[in-house]
Amino acid sequence: GANELNIDSYVSVYPNPSAGSINVYIGLQNAGHVNVKVRNVLGDVIAESSDPLSTKNKFFFNLNDQASGVYFVEVKTDNGSAVKKVMISK
C-alpha cells in the first residue's frame, strides 16, 4: 500500500554467494506478519516460509537441490517489503 516502507536496509541474506544454504535476517522490531519467498530467475517460487506472529527474525532455506545461478529473496512484512539477490555457486 501507500504506507509501505522499503525495508531493504533491514534485510540481509547470507552467505552470499552460497553453496546452497542461506539465512535471511530481518532486523526490524514489530515486523508483524513476515513472509519470505525465494524465487528463481523465471519468477517461480522454489522455497517459502511465513511467520504470522513475527516470533522469529531469521529464516533458513536449504537450496542444495537448486542449480547454480541467481535467486531472489522476497521479504514482505506488515511494515514493508524488500528483494535481495543471492548467488548459488556450487
C-alpha positions as CSV (number, residue, x, y, z in Angstrom):
1,G,0.0,0.0,0.0
2,A,0.9,3.7,0.1
3,N,2.3,3.4,3.6
4,E,4.7,0.6,2.7
5,L,8.4,1.2,3.6
6,N,11.4,0.0,1.7
7,I,12.9,-2.3,4.3
8,D,15.9,-3.1,2.2
9,S,18.4,-1.9,4.8
10,Y,16.8,-4.1,7.5
11,V,17.1,-7.4,5.4
12,S,20.3,-9.4,5.0
13,V,20.9,-12.6,3.1
14,Y,24.0,-14.7,3.9
15,P,26.2,-16.3,3.0
16,N,26.3,-14.7,-0.5
17,P,27.4,-16.3,-2.6
18,S,26.2,-19.6,-1.1
19,A,26.9,-23.2,-1.8
20,G,23.2,-24.0,-1.2
21,S,22.0,-23.0,2.3
22,I,21.0,-19.4,3.0
23,N,19.9,-17.4,6.1
24,V,17.6,-14.4,5.8
25,Y,17.8,-12.0,8.7
26,I,15.2,-9.3,9.2
27,G,16.4,-6.6,11.7
28,L,13.0,-5.0,12.3
29,Q,11.2,-4.6,15.6
30,N,7.5,-5.3,15.5
31,A,7.5,-6.5,11.9
32,G,4.1,-8.2,12.3
33,H,3.4,-10.9,9.7
34,V,6.6,-11.9,7.8
35,N,6.6,-13.8,4.5
36,V,9.8,-14.8,2.8
37,K,9.9,-16.3,-0.7
38,V,12.8,-17.5,-2.7
39,R,12.3,-17.2,-6.5
40,N,14.4,-18.4,-9.4
41,V,15.2,-16.1,-12.4
42,L,11.9,-17.3,-14.1
43,G,9.9,-16.0,-11.1
44,D,9.0,-19.4,-9.8
45,V,8.7,-19.7,-6.0
46,I,11.2,-22.5,-5.0
47,A,11.0,-22.0,-1.2
48,E,8.7,-20.1,1.1
49,S,8.4,-19.5,4.8
50,S,6.0,-17.5,6.8
51,D,5.6,-16.4,10.4
52,P,2.3,-14.8,11.4
53,L,3.4,-13.6,14.8
54,S,6.9,-12.4,13.9
55,T,8.3,-14.5,16.7
56,K,11.5,-15.1,14.6
57,N,13.6,-12.7,12.6
58,K,15.8,-15.3,11.0
59,F,14.7,-17.8,8.3
60,F,16.8,-20.7,7.0
61,F,16.5,-22.1,3.5
62,N,18.2,-25.3,2.1
63,L,18.6,-24.7,-1.6
64,N,21.1,-27.5,-2.1
65,D,18.8,-29.2,-4.7
66,Q,18.8,-26.0,-6.9
67,A,21.2,-25.3,-9.7
68,S,23.9,-22.7,-9.6
69,G,22.7,-19.2,-10.5
70,V,20.9,-16.1,-9.3
71,Y,18.0,-16.3,-7.0
72,F,15.8,-13.5,-5.5
73,V,14.7,-13.4,-1.8
74,E,11.5,-11.5,-1.4
75,V,10.6,-10.4,2.1
76,K,7.2,-8.9,2.9
77,T,6.3,-7.7,6.4
78,D,3.4,-5.5,7.7
79,N,5.9,-2.6,7.6
80,G,7.1,-3.0,4.0
81,S,9.0,-5.2,1.6
82,A,12.4,-5.9,0.1
83,V,14.0,-8.0,-2.6
84,K,17.6,-9.3,-2.3
85,K,19.6,-11.1,-4.9
86,V,21.6,-14.2,-3.9
87,M,24.1,-16.3,-5.9
88,I,24.1,-20.1,-5.6
89,S,27.6,-21.3,-6.6
90,K,28.5,-25.0,-6.5
